[in-house]
Amino acid sequence: MKENSIFSKIKQKQVAGFTLVEMLIVLLIISVLILLFVPNLSKQKEAVKNTGNGAVVKVIHSQAELYKLDHTDEATLSKLVSNGNITQKQADAYNEYYKKNTSETRDIAN
């Protein structure tokens, strides 16, 4: 008889929780929000990269002017890299910037 009273007490207690439908609705809302924000983040990443490459262009122009002060020949990207004024990564960023911004003219040759 004691076992019956334990089972009856367990049956009387109802635990409040989420139903499967409520959980599916929450997951649907979260997935829609993710679908809205992920493409926007990738566009922002590209804009930040382009802005950073624009800053690298200014650095390379400054390094080219310094190179011209010390040498008689014209500054090129390969000369700046071999001379240690800029890194190869900066030269690549310079080239990438002018590939995307074709309306601007390059001042420094490869």
PyMOL commands that set and color helices and strands:
alter all, ss='L'
color gray80, all
select helices_A, chain A and resi 2-12+20-70+77-83+88-100
alter helices_A, ss='H'
color red, helices_A
deselect
rebuild
show_as cartoon
